[in-house]
Amino acid sequence: MLQTEHLYLFLFILPIVSFLYASVGHGGASGYLALMSLFSFAPETMKPTALLLNLFVSSISFYYYFKEGHFNKNLFLSFAITSIPFAFLGGILDVDASLYKKILAVLLVFSILKMLNVFGVKNDSIKDVKLWQGLALGAIIGFFSGLIGIGGGIILTPIILLLHWGNMKTAAAVSALFIFVNSASGFAGQLTTGITLETNIFILVAVAIIGAILGSYYGSKISNNKQLKYMLAFVLAIACLKLMFT
């Protein structure tokens, strides 16, 4: 995947990314994709790698948030019913490498804004999501999740908070499971296209899991480290510019 000296640096940064994302209930695919872009991974390897990492990290994040009682099953189902088949559809499709980078750059903006707490204003007035709203949004987010190789949490969480369908902890718990099912569906779609994964990809998985366990525990029980999130937002901004203009 990388030359040895670059691989060590990548493996050092990877658990930091998984820690930060898991702390807010995310799998971290957008961060992994940004990191892989900075290290010049081949575009055809980025999507399946990010989805696989997402599966492990988001499941760990969901476990910790669920254990703390933050999960809303009805809110999750309103999005997941349509997101799963559309994520599979998106996973089957392939896009031009240049277009792939541009779409990813735009989606990374959501993650940057989330890390900067633009959507993090506390609101105690919680509203119920209407069925048609959940189904429509689930389909749209699911399709782009499978297409780009993300779980969709960077889009879903801000929407939940902006429309007051849940608080920060609820949004994190729902997004974690949403990311897992979409990543699984998107990854299944990728497998139907005949992709193959290198065996050393599981080294990345093991390293990411370490950060995920620590981040999930920290985020579900305590609070988020704003300084680290600002640092991640800065890294994502650099990657976003690199994707947009290269």
TORKOLLUM-927134 format. One record per residue (C-alpha): residue number from 1; x, y, z. Coordinates in steps of 0.001 Angstrom, whole numbers, plus 500000, padded with zeros to 6 digits. Layout:
{num=NUM, x=X, y=Y, z=Z}
...
***
This chain:
{num=1, x=500000, y=500000, z=500000}
{num=2, x=502739, y=502454, z=501002}
{num=3, x=506484, y=502580, z=501332}
{num=4, x=507638, y=501606, z=504814}
{num=5, x=508478, y=505110, z=506084}
{num=6, x=505148, y=506474, z=504865}
{num=7, x=503262, y=503489, z=506264}
{num=8, x=504556, y=504143, z=509794}
{num=9, x=503389, y=507753, z=509639}
{num=10, x=500014, y=506672, z=508286}
{num=11, x=499627, y=504120, z=511082}
{num=12, x=500460, y=506812, z=513639}
{num=13, x=497771, y=509207, z=512364}
{num=14, x=495077, y=506588, z=511681}
{num=15, x=494123, y=505823, z=515337}
{num=16, x=493939, y=509571, z=516059}
{num=17, x=491390, y=509919, z=513268}
{num=18, x=489379, y=506899, z=514461}
{num=19, x=489494, y=508217, z=518051}
{num=20, x=488091, y=511607, z=517050}
{num=21, x=485351, y=510231, z=514840}
{num=22, x=484314, y=507454, z=517218}
{num=23, x=484035, y=510011, z=520025}
{num=24, x=481140, y=511650, z=518155}
{num=25, x=479529, y=508398, z=516979}
{num=26, x=481062, y=508271, z=513506}
{num=27, x=482935, y=505536, z=511672}
{num=28, x=485461, y=507969, z=510247}
{num=29, x=485329, y=507118, z=506532}
{num=30, x=485571, y=510756, z=505481}
{num=31, x=488674, y=511123, z=507645}
{num=32, x=490222, y=507906, z=506309}
{num=33, x=489524, y=508990, z=502741}
{num=34, x=491114, y=512377, z=503413}
{num=35, x=494126, y=510694, z=505007}
{num=36, x=494481, y=508224, z=502140}
{num=37, x=494248, y=511099, z=499700}
{num=38, x=497061, y=512944, z=501467}
{num=39, x=499174, y=509789, z=501257}
{num=40, x=498285, y=509319, z=497577}
{num=41, x=496463, y=505990, z=497826}
{num=42, x=495109, y=504715, z=494515}
{num=43, x=491449, y=505866, z=494125}
{num=44, x=490247, y=502298, z=493451}
{num=45, x=491547, y=501136, z=496846}
{num=46, x=490216, y=504065, z=498870}
{num=47, x=486507, y=503262, z=498869}
{num=48, x=486639, y=499584, z=499977}
{num=49, x=489324, y=500357, z=502553}
{num=50, x=487308, y=503207, z=504069}
{num=51, x=484127, y=501100, z=504166}
{num=52, x=485896, y=498218, z=505899}
{num=53, x=487402, y=500511, z=508534}
{num=54, x=483975, y=502090, z=508955}
{num=55, x=482396, y=498724, z=509745}
{num=56, x=484676, y=498085, z=512691}
{num=57, x=484888, y=501603, z=514094}
{num=58, x=481163, y=502427, z=513830}
{num=59, x=480150, y=499128, z=515481}
{num=60, x=482399, y=499884, z=518445}
{num=61, x=481074, y=503433, z=518659}
{num=62, x=477468, y=502217, z=518562}
{num=63, x=478117, y=499697, z=521329}
{num=64, x=479322, y=502347, z=523760}
{num=65, x=476584, y=504855, z=522958}
{num=66, x=473892, y=502156, z=523074}
{num=67, x=475172, y=500951, z=526434}
{num=68, x=474757, y=504471, z=527790}
{num=69, x=471098, y=504545, z=526644}
{num=70, x=471366, y=507139, z=523862}
{num=71, x=469940, y=505073, z=520973}
{num=72, x=466549, y=505915, z=519406}
{num=73, x=465359, y=502872, z=517424}
{num=74, x=462456, y=504593, z=515644}
{num=75, x=464631, y=507477, z=514499}
{num=76, x=467199, y=505039, z=513145}
{num=77, x=464642, y=502921, z=511266}
{num=78, x=463089, y=505954, z=509570}
{num=79, x=466404, y=506476, z=507742}
{num=80, x=467769, y=502940, z=507477}
{num=81, x=464824, y=501364, z=505604}
{num=82, x=465759, y=503129, z=502371}
{num=83, x=469424, y=503861, z=503011}
{num=84, x=470498, y=500198, z=503002}
{num=85, x=469347, y=499273, z=499451}
{num=86, x=470480, y=502616, z=498043}
{num=87, x=473912, y=502250, z=499676}
{num=88, x=474223, y=498877, z=497941}
{num=89, x=473314, y=500513, z=494633}
{num=90, x=475874, y=503249, z=495183}
{num=91, x=478499, y=500645, z=496067}
{num=92, x=478011, y=498881, z=492735}
{num=93, x=478506, y=502024, z=490686}
{num=94, x=481905, y=503447, z=489837}
{num=95, x=482781, y=507049, z=489052}
{num=96, x=485638, y=508782, z=487247}
{num=97, x=488611, y=509388, z=489561}
{num=98, x=488481, y=513152, z=489024}
{num=99, x=484746, y=513313, z=489711}
{num=100, x=485246, y=511030, z=492718}
{num=101, x=487664, y=513515, z=494268}
{num=102, x=485376, y=516497, z=493657}
{num=103, x=482348, y=514776, z=495206}
{num=104, x=484417, y=513704, z=498207}
{num=105, x=485750, y=517248, z=498669}
{num=106, x=482215, y=518632, z=498820}
{num=107, x=481105, y=515971, z=501324}
{num=108, x=484138, y=516649, z=503506}
{num=109, x=482784, y=520156, z=504083}
{num=110, x=480012, y=518572, z=506189}
{num=111, x=482597, y=516838, z=508337}
{num=112, x=484612, y=520027, z=508777}
{num=113, x=481545, y=521978, z=509877}
{num=114, x=480616, y=519175, z=512279}
{num=115, x=484063, y=519144, z=513837}
{num=116, x=483889, y=522923, z=514301}
{num=117, x=480613, y=522458, z=516218}
{num=118, x=478635, y=524521, z=513717}
{num=119, x=475778, y=522068, z=514245}
{num=120, x=476476, y=521465, z=517897}
{num=121, x=474243, y=524045, z=519554}
{num=122, x=472237, y=522408, z=522297}
{num=123, x=468458, y=522412, z=521807}
{num=124, x=466054, y=520756, z=524234}
{num=125, x=463066, y=520962, z=521867}
{num=126, x=463016, y=517559, z=520144}
{num=127, x=460647, y=516939, z=517224}
{num=128, x=459476, y=513700, z=515619}
{num=129, x=460712, y=512961, z=512137}
{num=130, x=457949, y=512403, z=509584}
{num=131, x=458072, y=509079, z=507765}
{num=132, x=458428, y=510582, z=504299}
{num=133, x=461261, y=512797, z=505492}
{num=134, x=463194, y=509870, z=506940}
{num=135, x=462664, y=507662, z=503886}
{num=136, x=463655, y=510374, z=501400}
{num=137, x=466752, y=511457, z=503318}
{num=138, x=467754, y=507866, z=503981}
{num=139, x=467668, y=507047, z=500260}
{num=140, x=469715, y=510099, z=499264}
{num=141, x=472329, y=509739, z=501996}
{num=142, x=472530, y=505976, z=501492}
{num=143, x=473174, y=506287, z=497756}
{num=144, x=476009, y=508779, z=498172}
{num=145, x=477398, y=506759, z=501070}
{num=146, x=477824, y=503698, z=498860}
{num=147, x=479016, y=505738, z=495881}
{num=148, x=481764, y=507610, z=497712}
{num=149, x=482667, y=505028, z=500344}
{num=150, x=481378, y=506663, z=503528}
{num=151, x=478739, y=505653, z=506057}
{num=152, x=476747, y=508878, z=505787}
{num=153, x=477098, y=510017, z=509385}
{num=154, x=478809, y=513258, z=508411}
{num=155, x=475598, y=514172, z=506592}
{num=156, x=472988, y=512574, z=508870}
{num=157, x=474232, y=513950, z=512198}
{num=158, x=474057, y=517640, z=511168}
{num=159, x=470568, y=517081, z=509713}
{num=160, x=469313, y=515475, z=512940}
{num=161, x=470675, y=518390, z=514959}
{num=162, x=469529, y=521133, z=512589}
{num=163, x=465967, y=519779, z=512395}
{num=164, x=465879, y=519028, z=516145}
{num=165, x=465155, y=515301, z=515735}
{num=166, x=467543, y=514471, z=518569}
{num=167, x=470281, y=515811, z=520827}
{num=168, x=474026, y=515322, z=520363}
{num=169, x=474163, y=511942, z=522100}
{num=170, x=471094, y=510580, z=520293}
{num=171, x=472441, y=511772, z=516947}
{num=172, x=475747, y=510044, z=517701}
{num=173, x=474100, y=506717, z=518600}
{num=174, x=471744, y=506721, z=515601}
{num=175, x=474498, y=507787, z=513217}
{num=176, x=476845, y=505064, z=514465}
{num=177, x=474425, y=502254, z=513572}
{num=178, x=473351, y=504075, z=510397}
{num=179, x=476996, y=504210, z=509332}
{num=180, x=477463, y=500522, z=510084}
{num=181, x=474516, y=499284, z=508000}
{num=182, x=475312, y=501619, z=505102}
{num=183, x=478974, y=500638, z=505153}
{num=184, x=478037, y=496950, z=505178}
{num=185, x=475645, y=497455, z=502276}
{num=186, x=478107, y=499581, z=500303}
{num=187, x=480897, y=497098, z=500953}
{num=188, x=478671, y=494244, z=499753}
{num=189, x=478046, y=496230, z=496587}
{num=190, x=481793, y=496638, z=496153}
{num=191, x=482323, y=492887, z=496527}
{num=192, x=479924, y=492213, z=493650}
{num=193, x=482212, y=494247, z=491386}
{num=194, x=485087, y=491818, z=492005}
{num=195, x=487338, y=493932, z=494237}
{num=196, x=490117, y=492240, z=496166}
{num=197, x=491651, y=493408, z=499408}
{num=198, x=495276, y=493025, z=500409}
{num=199, x=495784, y=490973, z=503561}
{num=200, x=497762, y=493763, z=505231}
{num=201, x=494625, y=495920, z=505228}
{num=202, x=493765, y=494227, z=508535}
{num=203, x=496779, y=495941, z=510066}
{num=204, x=494933, y=499198, z=509393}
{num=205, x=491781, y=497705, z=510927}
{num=206, x=493596, y=496687, z=514119}
{num=207, x=495163, y=500121, z=514533}
{num=208, x=491865, y=501894, z=513870}
{num=209, x=490089, y=499707, z=516451}
{num=210, x=492447, y=500921, z=519186}
{num=211, x=491501, y=504527, z=518534}
{num=212, x=487821, y=503603, z=518194}
{num=213, x=487610, y=501929, z=521611}
{num=214, x=489234, y=504874, z=523367}
{num=215, x=487251, y=507473, z=521442}
{num=216, x=483885, y=505751, z=521894}
{num=217, x=484386, y=505366, z=525618}
{num=218, x=485479, y=508979, z=525940}
{num=219, x=482673, y=510437, z=523836}
{num=220, x=479829, y=508375, z=525295}
{num=221, x=480787, y=508937, z=528927}
{num=222, x=482537, y=512282, z=529098}
{num=223, x=482762, y=514987, z=526442}
{num=224, x=484665, y=515777, z=523267}
{num=225, x=488088, y=517378, z=523092}
{num=226, x=487509, y=520591, z=521144}
{num=227, x=491171, y=521253, z=520493}
{num=228, x=491675, y=517842, z=518846}
{num=229, x=488517, y=518291, z=516781}
{num=230, x=489778, y=521652, z=515532}
{num=231, x=493042, y=519982, z=514560}
{num=232, x=491172, y=517320, z=512621}
{num=233, x=489051, y=519979, z=510913}
{num=234, x=492281, y=521646, z=509787}
{num=235, x=493619, y=518382, z=508351}
{num=236, x=490324, y=517762, z=506560}
{num=237, x=490380, y=521275, z=505126}
{num=238, x=493844, y=520665, z=503663}
{num=239, x=492692, y=517351, z=502200}
{num=240, x=489552, y=519005, z=500827}
{num=241, x=491626, y=521592, z=498977}
{num=242, x=493979, y=518898, z=497703}
{num=243, x=491046, y=516880, z=496345}
{num=244, x=489405, y=519888, z=494752}
{num=245, x=492443, y=521273, z=492932}
{num=246, x=494423, y=518133, z=491984}
***
